[in-house]
Amino acid sequence: MQLIIVLATLIFGFAGIANAKVVGKEVTYKDDGTTLKGYIAYDDSIKGKRPGVIVVHEWWGHNAYARSRADMLAKLGYTAIALDMFGDGKTLDHPDDAGKMAGAISSNMPLMKARFLAALKTLNAEPTVDPARTGAIGYCFGGSVVLNMAREGVGLTSVAAFHAQVGGQTKAVKGKFKARVLVANGADDKWITSESVEAFKKEMDAAGVKYKYVAYPGAVHGFTNPAATGLGEKFHIPIAYNKDADEKSWVELTTLFKETLGK
């Protein structure tokens, strides 16, 4: 009898896994008249509310890579939104154009914050989301965005920045910067200086922020994105995928979110 019960449990358990499905849907929302096109993903086999996570794209714009990270977070039990910082779901194909677009947002903190908050509002409106538990992750340009939103005092439980510049327009203020932080960068990233890293650590320490900075040996800029190697070769820029650093940094992220968001 006990064997039958065990077998039945396994069968129904595997059936539940088979029936689990990540639902992905495109969403359109607004910021001061600008149309923004995002993507929301969640596992429809999970009942009730769960933490929400914002995914901020690289300087290439809201593309399939950002959406893939939202899907990965959904599989972990979160509801995730891959937001649109550039408007109309715009993507760029050349680093010169991407740099100009990212620079326009980075130099305009009110605009950056408004578009981030528009995505947060859209995420929190989802029936599956618990607004009291919200995290954010970002890549390259997006990593800088999530760090700056934490500096701005946006209600985030935790943030993670991957291959990102760590400086900000403003400094972290104790009591205002409440999010716990993970920064995962390549130790050989040509675009991140040791001086900026040391300044970031001093800033976080002074503000009493709980953070972890990880530098992966041999990894360069863009190390989490499988498309980075081809783009680096095409445009002769120092970016490349690093499977080992990608996988290890994702483990760091899942640990952070388990400890801060409860999943």
C-alpha positions as CSV (number, residue, x, y, z in Angstrom):
1,M,0.0,0.0,0.0
2,Q,2.8,2.4,0.9
3,L,4.5,1.7,-2.4
4,I,1.3,2.5,-4.3
5,I,1.0,5.8,-2.4
6,V,4.5,6.7,-3.3
7,L,4.1,5.8,-6.9
8,A,0.9,7.8,-7.1
9,T,2.6,10.8,-5.5
10,L,5.4,10.7,-8.0
11,I,3.0,10.3,-11.0
12,F,0.9,13.2,-10.0
13,G,3.9,15.3,-9.1
14,F,5.4,14.7,-12.6
15,A,2.1,15.5,-14.1
16,G,2.0,18.8,-12.3
17,I,5.5,19.7,-13.6
18,A,4.3,18.7,-17.1
19,N,1.3,20.9,-16.8
20,A,3.3,23.9,-15.6
21,K,3.4,26.5,-18.2
22,V,5.2,29.9,-18.5
23,V,2.7,32.4,-19.9
24,G,4.3,35.3,-21.7
25,K,2.3,38.3,-22.9
26,E,3.1,41.6,-24.5
27,V,1.8,44.6,-22.7
28,T,1.5,48.2,-23.8
29,Y,1.6,51.0,-21.2
30,K,2.3,54.8,-21.2
31,D,4.7,57.3,-19.8
32,D,3.6,60.9,-20.3
33,G,2.2,60.1,-23.8
34,T,5.0,57.9,-24.8
35,T,3.9,54.3,-25.7
36,L,6.0,51.7,-24.0
37,K,6.0,48.0,-25.1
38,G,6.9,45.4,-22.5
39,Y,6.6,41.7,-21.8
40,I,5.2,39.9,-18.8
41,A,5.9,36.3,-17.9
42,Y,4.6,34.1,-15.1
43,D,4.0,30.4,-14.4
44,D,0.2,29.8,-14.5
45,S,0.5,26.6,-12.4
46,I,1.4,28.6,-9.3
47,K,-1.6,29.9,-7.3
48,G,-1.8,33.1,-5.5
49,K,0.4,36.2,-5.4
50,R,4.2,36.1,-5.8
51,P,7.1,38.5,-5.9
52,G,7.4,40.7,-9.0
53,V,10.7,41.4,-10.8
54,I,11.6,44.1,-13.3
55,V,14.1,43.3,-16.0
56,V,15.9,46.2,-17.6
57,H,17.4,45.6,-21.0
58,E,20.9,46.3,-22.4
59,W,21.6,49.3,-24.6
60,W,20.3,47.3,-27.5
61,G,16.8,47.9,-26.3
62,H,13.8,45.7,-25.4
63,N,14.7,42.5,-27.3
64,A,14.4,38.7,-27.1
65,Y,17.3,38.5,-24.7
66,A,15.5,40.6,-22.0
67,R,12.4,38.6,-22.6
68,S,14.3,35.3,-22.1
69,R,15.4,36.5,-18.7
70,A,11.8,37.3,-17.8
71,D,10.9,33.7,-18.8
72,M,13.7,32.3,-16.6
73,L,12.4,34.3,-13.6
74,A,8.9,33.0,-14.3
75,K,10.1,29.5,-14.1
76,L,11.6,30.3,-10.7
77,G,8.2,31.3,-9.4
78,Y,8.2,35.1,-10.0
79,T,6.1,37.3,-12.2
80,A,8.5,39.3,-14.3
81,I,8.2,42.3,-16.7
82,A,10.8,43.0,-19.3
83,L,10.3,46.8,-19.6
84,D,10.9,49.2,-22.4
85,M,13.1,52.2,-21.6
86,F,13.4,53.5,-25.2
87,G,9.7,53.7,-26.2
88,D,7.7,51.8,-28.7
89,G,9.7,48.6,-28.1
90,K,12.6,50.1,-30.0
91,T,15.8,48.1,-30.5
92,L,19.1,49.2,-32.0
93,D,21.5,47.2,-34.2
94,H,24.6,49.3,-34.0
95,P,26.6,50.2,-30.9
96,D,26.9,53.8,-31.9
97,D,23.1,54.2,-32.0
98,A,22.6,52.1,-28.9
99,G,25.1,54.2,-27.0
100,K,23.3,57.4,-28.0
101,M,19.9,56.1,-27.0
102,A,21.2,54.7,-23.7
103,G,23.1,57.9,-23.0
104,A,20.0,60.0,-23.6
105,I,18.1,58.1,-20.9
106,S,21.1,57.9,-18.5
107,S,21.6,61.7,-18.6
108,N,17.9,62.3,-17.8
109,M,17.2,60.9,-14.4
110,P,13.5,62.2,-14.2
111,L,12.8,60.4,-17.5
112,M,14.6,57.2,-16.4
113,K,12.7,57.1,-13.2
114,A,9.3,57.9,-14.8
115,R,9.7,55.0,-17.3
116,F,10.9,52.6,-14.6
117,L,7.9,53.6,-12.4
118,A,5.5,53.1,-15.3
119,A,6.7,49.6,-15.7
120,L,6.5,49.0,-11.9
121,K,2.9,50.2,-11.9
122,T,2.1,47.9,-14.8
123,L,3.8,44.9,-13.0
124,N,2.0,45.6,-9.7
125,A,-1.3,45.7,-11.5
126,E,-0.9,42.0,-12.4
127,P,-3.2,39.8,-10.3
128,T,-0.3,37.4,-9.6
129,V,2.0,40.0,-8.1
130,D,2.6,40.9,-4.4
131,P,3.6,44.6,-4.6
132,A,5.3,44.3,-1.2
133,R,8.0,42.1,-2.6
134,T,9.7,43.5,-5.7
135,G,13.1,43.0,-7.2
136,A,14.8,44.4,-10.3
137,I,17.6,43.1,-12.5
138,G,19.4,44.8,-15.3
139,Y,22.1,44.2,-17.9
140,C,24.8,46.7,-19.0
141,F,22.8,49.9,-19.4
142,G,19.9,48.2,-17.5
143,G,22.2,47.3,-14.6
144,S,23.0,51.0,-14.1
145,V,19.3,51.8,-14.3
146,V,18.4,49.4,-11.4
147,L,21.2,50.7,-9.2
148,N,20.1,54.3,-9.9
149,M,16.5,53.5,-9.1
150,A,17.7,52.1,-5.7
151,R,19.6,55.3,-5.2
152,E,16.4,57.2,-5.9
153,G,14.6,55.4,-3.2
154,V,12.2,53.4,-5.4
155,G,10.5,50.7,-3.4
156,L,12.6,47.7,-4.3
157,T,13.5,44.9,-2.0
158,S,16.6,43.9,-3.9
159,V,18.4,44.7,-7.2
160,A,21.0,42.9,-9.3
161,A,23.2,44.5,-11.9
162,F,25.1,42.4,-14.5
163,H,28.1,43.8,-16.5
164,A,27.1,47.3,-15.5
165,Q,28.7,50.6,-14.8
166,V,28.2,51.2,-11.0
167,G,28.5,55.0,-10.7
168,G,25.4,57.2,-10.4
169,Q,24.2,60.7,-11.0
170,T,23.5,60.9,-7.3
171,K,25.1,59.2,-4.3
172,A,23.3,56.6,-2.1
173,V,21.8,58.1,1.0
174,K,21.5,56.1,4.2
175,G,17.8,55.3,4.8
176,K,16.8,56.2,1.3
177,F,18.7,53.4,-0.4
178,K,16.9,50.4,1.0
179,A,17.4,47.6,-1.5
180,R,19.9,44.8,-1.1
181,V,22.4,44.7,-3.9
182,L,24.2,42.2,-6.1
183,V,26.7,43.4,-8.8
184,A,28.1,40.8,-11.1
185,N,30.8,42.0,-13.4
186,G,33.6,40.6,-15.5
187,A,37.0,41.0,-13.9
188,D,38.4,41.7,-17.4
189,D,35.7,44.2,-18.5
190,K,37.5,47.0,-20.4
191,W,34.7,49.4,-19.7
192,I,34.7,49.2,-15.9
193,T,37.6,50.8,-14.1
194,S,39.0,49.7,-10.7
195,E,38.5,53.3,-9.5
196,S,34.8,53.2,-10.2
197,V,34.4,49.9,-8.4
198,E,36.3,51.2,-5.3
199,A,34.2,54.4,-5.4
200,F,31.0,52.3,-5.6
201,K,32.0,50.1,-2.6
202,K,32.9,53.2,-0.5
203,E,29.5,54.7,-1.5
204,M,27.6,51.6,-0.5
205,D,29.5,51.3,2.8
206,A,28.9,54.9,3.7
207,A,25.1,54.5,3.1
208,G,25.0,51.2,5.1
209,V,23.8,49.2,2.1
210,K,24.1,45.5,2.2
211,Y,25.7,44.5,-1.1
212,K,27.9,41.9,-2.8
213,Y,30.2,42.7,-5.6
214,V,31.5,39.7,-7.7
215,A,34.1,40.0,-10.4
216,Y,34.5,36.9,-12.6
217,P,38.0,36.1,-13.8
218,G,38.3,36.0,-17.6
219,A,34.9,37.5,-18.2
220,V,34.4,40.7,-20.2
221,H,31.5,43.0,-20.8
222,G,28.3,41.3,-21.9
223,F,29.3,37.9,-20.4
224,T,25.7,36.8,-19.7
225,N,24.4,37.3,-23.3
226,P,25.0,34.4,-25.8
227,A,24.8,36.9,-28.6
228,A,27.6,39.1,-27.2
229,T,30.5,37.2,-28.8
230,G,29.1,37.6,-32.3
231,L,28.3,41.3,-31.7
232,G,31.8,41.9,-30.3
233,E,33.4,40.3,-33.4
234,K,31.1,42.2,-35.8
235,F,31.7,45.6,-34.4
236,H,35.2,45.1,-32.9
237,I,34.1,45.9,-29.4
238,P,35.3,44.1,-26.2
239,I,32.2,42.1,-25.4
240,A,31.8,38.3,-25.3
241,Y,29.7,35.5,-23.7
242,N,31.2,33.5,-20.9
243,K,29.1,30.5,-20.0
244,D,30.8,29.8,-16.6
245,A,30.4,33.4,-15.4
246,D,26.8,33.5,-16.8
247,E,25.8,30.4,-14.8
248,K,27.6,31.4,-11.6
249,S,26.1,34.9,-11.6
250,W,22.6,33.5,-12.1
251,V,23.1,31.3,-9.0
252,E,24.1,34.4,-7.1
253,L,20.9,36.1,-8.3
254,T,18.7,33.2,-7.2
255,T,20.3,33.1,-3.8
256,L,19.7,36.9,-3.4
257,F,16.1,36.6,-4.4
258,K,15.5,33.6,-2.1
259,E,16.8,35.5,0.8
260,T,15.1,38.8,0.0
261,L,11.9,37.9,-1.9
262,G,11.1,34.6,-0.3
263,K,11.1,32.4,-3.4
